[in-house]
Amino acid sequence: MIDMQDTVSRLKDAKMTHIMRIQSAALKAIHDYMYEREVVQAMPIILSPETDPLNHPHFDASVEYYGQRLHLTKSMILHKQLSLLNGGFNKVYVMSPNVRLEEGSLGKTGRHLFEFTQVDIELKERTKQDFMELVDGMIAKVFSFVIQECGDDLKSLGRQLREPTLPLKVYESEELRKRYGDQFEAVTSEKASDPFWVTNFRREFYDREDKQQRGYYHNYDVFWPEGFGEALSGGEREWEYDEIVRKMAERQTDMASYKTYLDMARRGLIPSTVGGGLGIERMVRYLTGQKHVRDVALFPRVPGEKIAF
Ligand code: ASN
């Protein structure tokens, strides 16, 4: 039973004051960093005829509007890529709200909300090394600004933060799997004391697969240390029509749902890009040392649970 009193207690909780201040400082650090690095900010898209297919189980979240089926954004990956068609800028970011109606079992991971925000970044004609360098700097800036501005809040929460050493370490997924087994992500995150990168995961069609070495993917995740798990995912992108169609077919993607995107790819209009998205609630959970992402949200949406408000 979700009762109104739970919502009132959450909203009035003194702990929430500290969390919100830390979140504000972290967001300011991100926006300032993007401005300094000439990454332009685009506005979020909430409804679209074409969105990220997501290759894991989830329920439909779409509405019919004037005869058109519009999907709530699962991620702005496709819109990020196309926004870089503009010749006047080559780096873009969006504070992007995403809705993913995932299965209730994910409510227990501590990392999942079915409505959350990611800072979604995309760079034109750059490599994964360029992207990693940009994100390393962003993470370091967030840590240093939060430590500088929010000392009392961190202390009240009993949280000690230390600026990570750059460059963040980079591991390869198959090597970690050999060392630690299928639970390598959780094990490596437990052991680590700084955030770290892991490369090469098989996932959605848009992450670039090596043409010479099939089964090798030019993509990555960032993980938070201390067992907090996944922070960011992204990759270099497919932009060639034949590769996109091959990868969609392999993943049994309904190509009719990607008509405009595929038409643009056929005409060679998808720019070559690299990027990724970092979950804001997951970042704030790590910075504030909370158990679950629900603990950092004013109005949490946890998979499988009824929403109070
Ligand atoms: N933001 C991710 C990326 O840029 C996509 C996602 O969230 N599924 O690769």
py3Dmol code that shows the C-alpha trace and the ligand (Angstrom):
import py3Dmol

protein = """\
ATOM      1  CA  MET A   1       0.000   0.000   0.000  1.00  0.00           C
ATOM      2  CA  ILE A   2       1.539   3.331  -1.012  1.00  0.00           C
ATOM      3  CA  ASP A   3       0.368   5.981   1.265  1.00  0.00           C
ATOM      4  CA  MET A   4       0.430   9.726   1.046  1.00  0.00           C
ATOM      5  CA  GLN A   5       2.473   9.891   4.239  1.00  0.00           C
ATOM      6  CA  ASP A   6       5.446   8.151   2.531  1.00  0.00           C
ATOM      7  CA  THR A   7       5.450  10.840  -0.143  1.00  0.00           C
ATOM      8  CA  VAL A   8       5.234  13.648   2.413  1.00  0.00           C
ATOM      9  CA  SER A   9       8.061  12.120   4.507  1.00  0.00           C
ATOM     10  CA  ARG A  10      10.268  11.756   1.445  1.00  0.00           C
ATOM     11  CA  LEU A  11       9.644  15.340   0.339  1.00  0.00           C
ATOM     12  CA  LYS A  12      10.282  16.774   3.815  1.00  0.00           C
ATOM     13  CA  ASP A  13      13.302  14.576   4.636  1.00  0.00           C
ATOM     14  CA  ALA A  14      16.416  16.587   5.628  1.00  0.00           C
ATOM     15  CA  LYS A  15      18.506  13.989   3.769  1.00  0.00           C
ATOM     16  CA  MET A  16      16.749  15.081   0.583  1.00  0.00           C
ATOM     17  CA  THR A  17      18.005  18.647   1.126  1.00  0.00           C
ATOM     18  CA  HIS A  18      21.615  17.439   0.940  1.00  0.00           C
ATOM     19  CA  ILE A  19      20.922  15.196  -2.027  1.00  0.00           C
ATOM     20  CA  MET A  20      19.230  17.991  -3.974  1.00  0.00           C
ATOM     21  CA  ARG A  21      22.091  20.406  -3.290  1.00  0.00           C
ATOM     22  CA  ILE A  22      24.648  17.861  -4.459  1.00  0.00           C
ATOM     23  CA  GLN A  23      22.558  17.141  -7.556  1.00  0.00           C
ATOM     24  CA  SER A  24      22.369  20.871  -8.368  1.00  0.00           C
ATOM     25  CA  ALA A  25      26.129  21.265  -8.052  1.00  0.00           C
ATOM     26  CA  ALA A  26      26.757  18.200 -10.231  1.00  0.00           C
ATOM     27  CA  LEU A  27      24.379  19.465 -12.932  1.00  0.00           C
ATOM     28  CA  LYS A  28      25.972  22.916 -12.916  1.00  0.00           C
ATOM     29  CA  ALA A  29      29.407  21.310 -13.300  1.00  0.00           C
ATOM     30  CA  ILE A  30      28.175  19.332 -16.320  1.00  0.00           C
ATOM     31  CA  HIS A  31      26.565  22.350 -18.022  1.00  0.00           C
ATOM     32  CA  ASP A  32      29.640  24.543 -17.402  1.00  0.00           C
ATOM     33  CA  TYR A  33      31.954  21.842 -18.689  1.00  0.00           C
ATOM     34  CA  MET A  34      29.902  21.383 -21.866  1.00  0.00           C
ATOM     35  CA  TYR A  35      29.858  25.118 -22.510  1.00  0.00           C
ATOM     36  CA  GLU A  36      33.638  25.368 -22.019  1.00  0.00           C
ATOM     37  CA  ARG A  37      34.165  22.469 -24.442  1.00  0.00           C
ATOM     38  CA  GLU A  38      31.781  23.999 -27.037  1.00  0.00           C
ATOM     39  CA  VAL A  39      29.296  21.147 -26.809  1.00  0.00           C
ATOM     40  CA  VAL A  40      25.946  22.749 -27.728  1.00  0.00           C
ATOM     41  CA  GLN A  41      22.852  21.896 -25.703  1.00  0.00           C
ATOM     42  CA  ALA A  42      19.783  20.610 -27.551  1.00  0.00           C
ATOM     43  CA  MET A  43      16.304  20.360 -26.044  1.00  0.00           C
ATOM     44  CA  PRO A  44      14.845  16.959 -25.205  1.00  0.00           C
ATOM     45  CA  ILE A  45      12.304  15.168 -27.387  1.00  0.00           C
ATOM     46  CA  ILE A  46       9.598  13.316 -25.455  1.00  0.00           C
ATOM     47  CA  LEU A  47       7.385  11.855 -28.215  1.00  0.00           C
ATOM     48  CA  SER A  48       8.532  10.544 -31.548  1.00  0.00           C
ATOM     49  CA  PRO A  49       7.457   8.107 -34.296  1.00  0.00           C
ATOM     50  CA  GLU A  50      10.960   6.518 -34.100  1.00  0.00           C
ATOM     51  CA  THR A  51      12.977   5.898 -30.958  1.00  0.00           C
ATOM     52  CA  ASP A  52      15.677   3.587 -29.590  1.00  0.00           C
ATOM     53  CA  PRO A  53      14.487  -0.042 -30.003  1.00  0.00           C
ATOM     54  CA  LEU A  54      16.214  -1.215 -26.766  1.00  0.00           C
ATOM     55  CA  ASN A  55      17.201  -4.850 -27.046  1.00  0.00           C
ATOM     56  CA  HIS A  56      15.831  -6.016 -23.735  1.00  0.00           C
ATOM     57  CA  PRO A  57      12.276  -6.768 -22.537  1.00  0.00           C
ATOM     58  CA  HIS A  58       9.969  -3.803 -21.903  1.00  0.00           C
ATOM     59  CA  PHE A  59       6.326  -2.824 -22.328  1.00  0.00           C
ATOM     60  CA  ASP A  60       5.045  -0.497 -25.027  1.00  0.00           C
ATOM     61  CA  ALA A  61       4.787   3.188 -24.143  1.00  0.00           C
ATOM     62  CA  SER A  62       3.154   4.924 -27.078  1.00  0.00           C
ATOM     63  CA  VAL A  63       0.092   6.995 -27.883  1.00  0.00           C
ATOM     64  CA  GLU A  64      -1.949   7.616 -31.015  1.00  0.00           C
ATOM     65  CA  TYR A  65      -2.121  11.276 -32.011  1.00  0.00           C
ATOM     66  CA  TYR A  66      -3.922  12.404 -35.178  1.00  0.00           C
ATOM     67  CA  GLY A  67      -3.448   9.052 -36.796  1.00  0.00           C
ATOM     68  CA  GLN A  68       0.239   8.747 -35.937  1.00  0.00           C
ATOM     69  CA  ARG A  69       1.773   6.363 -33.379  1.00  0.00           C
ATOM     70  CA  LEU A  70       4.177   8.312 -31.144  1.00  0.00           C
ATOM     71  CA  HIS A  71       6.568   6.593 -28.720  1.00  0.00           C
ATOM     72  CA  LEU A  72       7.815   8.039 -25.461  1.00  0.00           C
ATOM     73  CA  THR A  73      11.573   8.467 -25.813  1.00  0.00           C
ATOM     74  CA  LYS A  74      13.588   5.425 -24.693  1.00  0.00           C
ATOM     75  CA  SER A  75      16.766   7.289 -25.590  1.00  0.00           C
ATOM     76  CA  MET A  76      17.566  10.131 -27.967  1.00  0.00           C
ATOM     77  CA  ILE A  77      20.278   8.177 -29.770  1.00  0.00           C
ATOM     78  CA  LEU A  78      18.719   8.577 -33.236  1.00  0.00           C
ATOM     79  CA  HIS A  79      17.898  12.261 -32.680  1.00  0.00           C
ATOM     80  CA  LYS A  80      21.406  12.944 -31.364  1.00  0.00           C
ATOM     81  CA  GLN A  81      22.931  11.514 -34.525  1.00  0.00           C
ATOM     82  CA  LEU A  82      20.686  13.523 -36.838  1.00  0.00           C
ATOM     83  CA  SER A  83      21.159  16.769 -34.901  1.00  0.00           C
ATOM     84  CA  LEU A  84      24.793  16.646 -36.033  1.00  0.00           C
ATOM     85  CA  LEU A  85      23.734  17.108 -39.662  1.00  0.00           C
ATOM     86  CA  ASN A  86      24.098  20.812 -38.915  1.00  0.00           C
ATOM     87  CA  GLY A  87      27.441  21.983 -40.272  1.00  0.00           C
ATOM     88  CA  GLY A  88      27.864  24.726 -37.676  1.00  0.00           C
ATOM     89  CA  PHE A  89      28.557  22.537 -34.656  1.00  0.00           C
ATOM     90  CA  ASN A  90      30.015  19.070 -34.186  1.00  0.00           C
ATOM     91  CA  LYS A  91      29.257  18.281 -30.541  1.00  0.00           C
ATOM     92  CA  VAL A  92      25.842  18.114 -28.908  1.00  0.00           C
ATOM     93  CA  TYR A  93      24.328  17.136 -25.555  1.00  0.00           C
ATOM     94  CA  VAL A  94      20.813  16.847 -24.160  1.00  0.00           C
ATOM     95  CA  MET A  95      19.443  16.433 -20.627  1.00  0.00           C
ATOM     96  CA  SER A  96      17.118  13.764 -21.887  1.00  0.00           C
ATOM     97  CA  PRO A  97      14.200  12.275 -19.924  1.00  0.00           C
ATOM     98  CA  ASN A  98      13.687   8.633 -20.919  1.00  0.00           C
ATOM     99  CA  VAL A  99      10.740   6.321 -20.269  1.00  0.00           C
ATOM    100  CA  ARG A 100      11.458   2.580 -20.277  1.00  0.00           C
ATOM    101  CA  LEU A 101       8.649   0.390 -18.991  1.00  0.00           C
ATOM    102  CA  GLU A 102      10.969  -2.427 -17.954  1.00  0.00           C
ATOM    103  CA  GLU A 103      10.111  -5.579 -16.016  1.00  0.00           C
ATOM    104  CA  GLY A 104       9.409  -5.384 -12.291  1.00  0.00           C
ATOM    105  CA  SER A 105      12.416  -7.584 -11.419  1.00  0.00           C
ATOM    106  CA  LEU A 106      14.662  -4.598 -12.249  1.00  0.00           C
ATOM    107  CA  GLY A 107      13.153  -2.703  -9.318  1.00  0.00           C
ATOM    108  CA  LYS A 108      15.602  -4.557  -7.079  1.00  0.00           C
ATOM    109  CA  THR A 109      18.885  -3.691  -8.815  1.00  0.00           C
ATOM    110  CA  GLY A 110      19.117  -0.308  -7.111  1.00  0.00           C
ATOM    111  CA  ARG A 111      19.946   1.240 -10.520  1.00  0.00           C
ATOM    112  CA  HIS A 112      16.632   1.257 -12.391  1.00  0.00           C
ATOM    113  CA  LEU A 113      13.827   3.786 -12.614  1.00  0.00           C
ATOM    114  CA  PHE A 114      11.308   3.472 -15.432  1.00  0.00           C
ATOM    115  CA  GLU A 115      11.466   7.232 -15.875  1.00  0.00           C
ATOM    116  CA  PHE A 116      14.926   8.797 -15.529  1.00  0.00           C
ATOM    117  CA  THR A 117      17.218  11.404 -17.082  1.00  0.00           C
ATOM    118  CA  GLN A 118      20.500  10.922 -18.862  1.00  0.00           C
ATOM    119  CA  VAL A 119      22.990  13.471 -20.085  1.00  0.00           C
ATOM    120  CA  ASP A 120      23.214  12.223 -23.646  1.00  0.00           C
ATOM    121  CA  ILE A 121      26.279  13.356 -25.634  1.00  0.00           C
ATOM    122  CA  GLU A 122      27.263  12.880 -29.296  1.00  0.00           C
ATOM    123  CA  LEU A 123      30.345  14.003 -31.255  1.00  0.00           C
ATOM    124  CA  LYS A 124      30.713  14.123 -35.050  1.00  0.00           C
ATOM    125  CA  GLU A 125      33.672  12.538 -36.852  1.00  0.00           C
ATOM    126  CA  ARG A 126      35.462  11.635 -33.638  1.00  0.00           C
ATOM    127  CA  THR A 127      36.655   8.337 -32.146  1.00  0.00           C
ATOM    128  CA  LYS A 128      35.951   6.521 -28.902  1.00  0.00           C
ATOM    129  CA  GLN A 129      39.272   7.854 -27.535  1.00  0.00           C
ATOM    130  CA  ASP A 130      37.999  11.433 -28.042  1.00  0.00           C
ATOM    131  CA  PHE A 131      34.753  10.599 -26.281  1.00  0.00           C
ATOM    132  CA  MET A 132      36.528   8.914 -23.358  1.00  0.00           C
ATOM    133  CA  GLU A 133      38.773  11.923 -22.900  1.00  0.00           C
ATOM    134  CA  LEU A 134      35.725  14.249 -22.843  1.00  0.00           C
ATOM    135  CA  VAL A 135      33.829  12.105 -20.319  1.00  0.00           C
ATOM    136  CA  ASP A 136      36.888  11.596 -18.081  1.00  0.00           C
ATOM    137  CA  GLY A 137      37.138  15.380 -17.816  1.00  0.00           C
ATOM    138  CA  MET A 138      33.411  15.750 -17.151  1.00  0.00           C
ATOM    139  CA  ILE A 139      33.445  13.196 -14.330  1.00  0.00           C
ATOM    140  CA  ALA A 140      36.539  14.774 -12.748  1.00  0.00           C
ATOM    141  CA  LYS A 141      34.916  18.207 -12.923  1.00  0.00           C
ATOM    142  CA  VAL A 142      31.712  16.946 -11.292  1.00  0.00           C
ATOM    143  CA  PHE A 143      33.704  15.410  -8.428  1.00  0.00           C
ATOM    144  CA  SER A 144      35.899  18.453  -7.854  1.00  0.00           C
ATOM    145  CA  PHE A 145      32.961  20.892  -7.960  1.00  0.00           C
ATOM    146  CA  VAL A 146      30.792  18.797  -5.626  1.00  0.00           C
ATOM    147  CA  ILE A 147      33.697  18.389  -3.181  1.00  0.00           C
ATOM    148  CA  GLN A 148      34.370  22.141  -3.328  1.00  0.00           C
ATOM    149  CA  GLU A 149      30.738  23.281  -2.988  1.00  0.00           C
ATOM    150  CA  CYS A 150      29.012  20.594  -0.948  1.00  0.00           C
ATOM    151  CA  GLY A 151      31.437  19.665   1.839  1.00  0.00           C
ATOM    152  CA  ASP A 152      28.800  20.061   4.563  1.00  0.00           C
ATOM    153  CA  ASP A 153      26.179  18.121   2.627  1.00  0.00           C
ATOM    154  CA  LEU A 154      28.593  15.246   2.004  1.00  0.00           C
ATOM    155  CA  LYS A 155      29.532  15.233   5.675  1.00  0.00           C
ATOM    156  CA  SER A 156      25.883  15.175   6.787  1.00  0.00           C
ATOM    157  CA  LEU A 157      25.325  12.169   4.517  1.00  0.00           C
ATOM    158  CA  GLY A 158      28.470  10.482   5.866  1.00  0.00           C
ATOM    159  CA  ARG A 159      29.905  10.376   2.342  1.00  0.00           C
ATOM    160  CA  GLN A 160      33.579  10.714   1.521  1.00  0.00           C
ATOM    161  CA  LEU A 161      34.425  11.538  -2.083  1.00  0.00           C
ATOM    162  CA  ARG A 162      37.817  11.661  -3.689  1.00  0.00           C
ATOM    163  CA  GLU A 163      38.614  13.020  -7.150  1.00  0.00           C
ATOM    164  CA  PRO A 164      39.373  10.124  -9.513  1.00  0.00           C
ATOM    165  CA  THR A 165      42.797   9.734 -11.089  1.00  0.00           C
ATOM    166  CA  LEU A 166      42.725  10.408 -14.863  1.00  0.00           C
ATOM    167  CA  PRO A 167      42.702   8.853 -17.348  1.00  0.00           C
ATOM    168  CA  LEU A 168      40.117   6.432 -15.951  1.00  0.00           C
ATOM    169  CA  LYS A 169      41.195   2.807 -16.420  1.00  0.00           C
ATOM    170  CA  VAL A 170      39.933   0.951 -19.487  1.00  0.00           C
ATOM    171  CA  TYR A 171      39.192  -2.805 -19.472  1.00  0.00           C
ATOM    172  CA  GLU A 172      37.927  -5.101 -22.219  1.00  0.00           C
ATOM    173  CA  SER A 173      34.764  -7.103 -21.449  1.00  0.00           C
ATOM    174  CA  GLU A 174      35.984 -10.536 -22.646  1.00  0.00           C
ATOM    175  CA  GLU A 175      39.161 -10.270 -20.593  1.00  0.00           C
ATOM    176  CA  LEU A 176      37.145  -9.390 -17.477  1.00  0.00           C
ATOM    177  CA  ARG A 177      34.751 -12.256 -18.206  1.00  0.00           C
ATOM    178  CA  LYS A 178      37.696 -14.697 -18.384  1.00  0.00           C
ATOM    179  CA  ARG A 179      39.007 -13.380 -15.072  1.00  0.00           C
ATOM    180  CA  TYR A 180      35.761 -13.042 -13.072  1.00  0.00           C
ATOM    181  CA  GLY A 181      33.055 -14.990 -14.950  1.00  0.00           C
ATOM    182  CA  ASP A 182      29.662 -13.709 -16.107  1.00  0.00           C
ATOM    183  CA  GLN A 183      29.285 -11.440 -13.068  1.00  0.00           C
ATOM    184  CA  PHE A 184      32.393  -9.474 -14.131  1.00  0.00           C
ATOM    185  CA  GLU A 185      30.605  -6.118 -14.129  1.00  0.00           C
ATOM    186  CA  ALA A 186      29.483  -6.407 -10.502  1.00  0.00           C
ATOM    187  CA  VAL A 187      32.812  -7.907  -9.361  1.00  0.00           C
ATOM    188  CA  THR A 188      34.942  -5.229 -11.049  1.00  0.00           C
ATOM    189  CA  SER A 189      32.704  -2.446  -9.728  1.00  0.00           C
ATOM    190  CA  GLU A 190      33.004  -3.882  -6.172  1.00  0.00           C
ATOM    191  CA  LYS A 191      36.805  -4.002  -6.373  1.00  0.00           C
ATOM    192  CA  ALA A 192      37.305  -0.551  -7.932  1.00  0.00           C
ATOM    193  CA  SER A 193      37.869   2.698  -6.078  1.00  0.00           C
ATOM    194  CA  ASP A 194      37.622   4.970  -9.157  1.00  0.00           C
ATOM    195  CA  PRO A 195      35.094   4.941 -12.029  1.00  0.00           C
ATOM    196  CA  PHE A 196      36.353   2.849 -14.986  1.00  0.00           C
ATOM    197  CA  TRP A 197      35.562   2.001 -18.611  1.00  0.00           C
ATOM    198  CA  VAL A 198      34.754  -1.405 -20.076  1.00  0.00           C
ATOM    199  CA  THR A 199      34.756  -1.798 -23.881  1.00  0.00           C
ATOM    200  CA  ASN A 200      33.150  -4.199 -26.373  1.00  0.00           C
ATOM    201  CA  PHE A 201      29.538  -5.251 -25.684  1.00  0.00           C
ATOM    202  CA  ARG A 202      27.080  -6.803 -28.136  1.00  0.00           C
ATOM    203  CA  ARG A 203      23.949  -4.641 -28.040  1.00  0.00           C
ATOM    204  CA  GLU A 204      21.647  -2.386 -30.110  1.00  0.00           C
ATOM    205  CA  PHE A 205      22.149  -2.041 -33.886  1.00  0.00           C
ATOM    206  CA  TYR A 206      23.539   1.489 -33.673  1.00  0.00           C
ATOM    207  CA  ASP A 207      26.818   0.654 -31.872  1.00  0.00           C
ATOM    208  CA  ARG A 208      29.574   0.084 -34.462  1.00  0.00           C
ATOM    209  CA  GLU A 209      30.769  -3.466 -35.097  1.00  0.00           C
ATOM    210  CA  ASP A 210      34.236  -3.887 -36.562  1.00  0.00           C
ATOM    211  CA  LYS A 211      34.071  -4.829 -40.266  1.00  0.00           C
ATOM    212  CA  GLN A 212      37.271  -6.893 -40.197  1.00  0.00           C
ATOM    213  CA  GLN A 213      36.671  -8.459 -36.822  1.00  0.00           C
ATOM    214  CA  ARG A 214      32.963  -9.312 -36.619  1.00  0.00           C
ATOM    215  CA  GLY A 215      31.773  -9.694 -33.033  1.00  0.00           C
ATOM    216  CA  TYR A 216      34.042  -6.886 -31.834  1.00  0.00           C
ATOM    217  CA  TYR A 217      32.102  -3.726 -30.946  1.00  0.00           C
ATOM    218  CA  HIS A 218      33.581  -0.218 -30.719  1.00  0.00           C
ATOM    219  CA  ASN A 219      31.432   0.633 -27.711  1.00  0.00           C
ATOM    220  CA  TYR A 220      31.783   0.932 -23.952  1.00  0.00           C
ATOM    221  CA  ASP A 221      30.251   1.465 -20.540  1.00  0.00           C
ATOM    222  CA  VAL A 222      31.475   3.483 -17.584  1.00  0.00           C
ATOM    223  CA  PHE A 223      30.972   1.913 -14.157  1.00  0.00           C
ATOM    224  CA  TRP A 224      30.855   3.579 -10.769  1.00  0.00           C
ATOM    225  CA  PRO A 225      33.126   1.937  -8.170  1.00  0.00           C
ATOM    226  CA  GLU A 226      32.203   0.453  -4.756  1.00  0.00           C
ATOM    227  CA  GLY A 227      29.635  -1.857  -6.343  1.00  0.00           C
ATOM    228  CA  PHE A 228      27.420   0.970  -7.652  1.00  0.00           C
ATOM    229  CA  GLY A 229      27.539  -0.478 -11.171  1.00  0.00           C
ATOM    230  CA  GLU A 230      26.734   0.966 -14.580  1.00  0.00           C
ATOM    231  CA  ALA A 231      26.985   4.736 -15.077  1.00  0.00           C
ATOM    232  CA  LEU A 232      27.135   5.367 -18.852  1.00  0.00           C
ATOM    233  CA  SER A 233      26.828   3.459 -22.105  1.00  0.00           C
ATOM    234  CA  GLY A 234      27.692   4.476 -25.613  1.00  0.00           C
ATOM    235  CA  GLY A 235      29.858   3.794 -28.605  1.00  0.00           C
ATOM    236  CA  GLU A 236      31.021   4.699 -32.058  1.00  0.00           C
ATOM    237  CA  ARG A 237      27.981   4.442 -34.345  1.00  0.00           C
ATOM    238  CA  GLU A 238      26.950   2.685 -37.501  1.00  0.00           C
ATOM    239  CA  TRP A 239      26.166   5.222 -40.219  1.00  0.00           C
ATOM    240  CA  GLU A 240      26.249   3.143 -43.426  1.00  0.00           C
ATOM    241  CA  TYR A 241      22.914   1.881 -44.710  1.00  0.00           C
ATOM    242  CA  ASP A 242      24.049  -1.713 -45.401  1.00  0.00           C
ATOM    243  CA  GLU A 243      25.528  -2.117 -41.917  1.00  0.00           C
ATOM    244  CA  ILE A 244      22.443  -0.651 -40.245  1.00  0.00           C
ATOM    245  CA  VAL A 245      20.091  -2.943 -42.167  1.00  0.00           C
ATOM    246  CA  ARG A 246      22.270  -6.001 -41.515  1.00  0.00           C
ATOM    247  CA  LYS A 247      22.393  -5.280 -37.793  1.00  0.00           C
ATOM    248  CA  MET A 248      18.650  -4.565 -37.585  1.00  0.00           C
ATOM    249  CA  ALA A 249      17.889  -7.865 -39.346  1.00  0.00           C
ATOM    250  CA  GLU A 250      20.226  -9.731 -36.989  1.00  0.00           C
ATOM    251  CA  ARG A 251      18.339  -8.259 -34.008  1.00  0.00           C
ATOM    252  CA  GLN A 252      14.914  -8.863 -35.629  1.00  0.00           C
ATOM    253  CA  THR A 253      14.151  -5.152 -35.448  1.00  0.00           C
ATOM    254  CA  ASP A 254      10.905  -4.159 -37.135  1.00  0.00           C
ATOM    255  CA  MET A 255      12.342  -2.024 -39.932  1.00  0.00           C
ATOM    256  CA  ALA A 256       8.951  -0.495 -40.742  1.00  0.00           C
ATOM    257  CA  SER A 257       9.249   1.324 -37.391  1.00  0.00           C
ATOM    258  CA  TYR A 258      12.414   3.068 -38.626  1.00  0.00           C
ATOM    259  CA  LYS A 259      11.236   4.357 -41.987  1.00  0.00           C
ATOM    260  CA  THR A 260      12.591   7.907 -41.875  1.00  0.00           C
ATOM    261  CA  TYR A 261      15.845   6.883 -40.198  1.00  0.00           C
ATOM    262  CA  LEU A 262      16.438   4.183 -42.828  1.00  0.00           C
ATOM    263  CA  ASP A 263      15.496   6.536 -45.688  1.00  0.00           C
ATOM    264  CA  MET A 264      18.069   8.983 -44.388  1.00  0.00           C
ATOM    265  CA  ALA A 265      20.687   6.243 -44.040  1.00  0.00           C
ATOM    266  CA  ARG A 266      20.001   5.121 -47.644  1.00  0.00           C
ATOM    267  CA  ARG A 267      20.667   8.663 -48.798  1.00  0.00           C
ATOM    268  CA  GLY A 268      23.932   8.772 -46.824  1.00  0.00           C
ATOM    269  CA  LEU A 269      22.603  11.355 -44.377  1.00  0.00           C
ATOM    270  CA  ILE A 270      23.537   9.713 -41.076  1.00  0.00           C
ATOM    271  CA  PRO A 271      26.705  11.430 -39.859  1.00  0.00           C
ATOM    272  CA  SER A 272      29.573   9.351 -38.483  1.00  0.00           C
ATOM    273  CA  THR A 273      29.452   9.934 -34.735  1.00  0.00           C
ATOM    274  CA  VAL A 274      30.467   8.643 -31.320  1.00  0.00           C
ATOM    275  CA  GLY A 275      28.693   9.243 -28.023  1.00  0.00           C
ATOM    276  CA  GLY A 276      27.007   7.957 -24.922  1.00  0.00           C
ATOM    277  CA  GLY A 277      24.620   8.749 -22.101  1.00  0.00           C
ATOM    278  CA  LEU A 278      25.307   9.044 -18.370  1.00  0.00           C
ATOM    279  CA  GLY A 279      22.400   8.421 -15.994  1.00  0.00           C
ATOM    280  CA  ILE A 280      21.826  11.418 -13.719  1.00  0.00           C
ATOM    281  CA  GLU A 281      20.034   9.573 -10.897  1.00  0.00           C
ATOM    282  CA  ARG A 282      22.725   6.872 -10.912  1.00  0.00           C
ATOM    283  CA  MET A 283      25.430   9.547 -10.698  1.00  0.00           C
ATOM    284  CA  VAL A 284      23.664  11.303  -7.792  1.00  0.00           C
ATOM    285  CA  ARG A 285      23.165   7.942  -6.072  1.00  0.00           C
ATOM    286  CA  TYR A 286      26.916   7.363  -6.272  1.00  0.00           C
ATOM    287  CA  LEU A 287      27.923  10.890  -5.229  1.00  0.00           C
ATOM    288  CA  THR A 288      25.609  10.751  -2.207  1.00  0.00           C
ATOM    289  CA  GLY A 289      26.251   7.077  -1.391  1.00  0.00           C
ATOM    290  CA  GLN A 290      22.592   5.986  -1.413  1.00  0.00           C
ATOM    291  CA  LYS A 291      21.388   2.379  -1.649  1.00  0.00           C
ATOM    292  CA  HIS A 292      18.853   2.778  -4.439  1.00  0.00           C
ATOM    293  CA  VAL A 293      18.141   5.370  -7.145  1.00  0.00           C
ATOM    294  CA  ARG A 294      14.706   5.737  -5.553  1.00  0.00           C
ATOM    295  CA  ASP A 295      16.487   7.410  -2.598  1.00  0.00           C
ATOM    296  CA  VAL A 296      17.684  10.337  -4.728  1.00  0.00           C
ATOM    297  CA  ALA A 297      14.392  10.961  -6.579  1.00  0.00           C
ATOM    298  CA  LEU A 298      11.704  13.299  -5.238  1.00  0.00           C
ATOM    299  CA  PHE A 299       9.081  11.319  -7.142  1.00  0.00           C
ATOM    300  CA  PRO A 300      10.571   7.879  -7.816  1.00  0.00           C
ATOM    301  CA  ARG A 301       9.315   5.559 -10.563  1.00  0.00           C
ATOM    302  CA  VAL A 302      10.613   2.115  -9.643  1.00  0.00           C
ATOM    303  CA  PRO A 303       9.953  -0.783 -12.072  1.00  0.00           C
ATOM    304  CA  GLY A 304       7.063  -2.931 -10.889  1.00  0.00           C
ATOM    305  CA  GLU A 305       5.927  -0.537  -8.163  1.00  0.00           C
ATOM    306  CA  LYS A 306       2.823   1.639  -8.054  1.00  0.00           C
ATOM    307  CA  ILE A 307       3.594   5.358  -8.341  1.00  0.00           C
ATOM    308  CA  ALA A 308       2.514   7.376  -5.316  1.00  0.00           C
ATOM    309  CA  PHE A 309       2.392  10.727  -7.092  1.00  0.00           C
TER     310      PHE A 309
END
"""
ligand_1 = """\
9
LIG
N 22.485 6.953 -24.514
C 22.928 5.701 -25.067
C 23.972 5.950 -26.114
O 24.259 7.087 -26.406
C 21.793 4.928 -25.640
C 20.852 4.416 -24.597
O 20.628 5.043 -23.588
N 20.260 3.271 -24.840
O 24.519 4.995 -26.624
"""
view = py3Dmol.view(width=600, height=400)
view.addModel(protein, "pdb")
view.setStyle({"model": 0}, {"cartoon": {"style": "trace"}})
view.addModel(ligand_1, "xyz")
view.setStyle({"model": 1}, {"stick": {}})
view.zoomTo()
view.show()
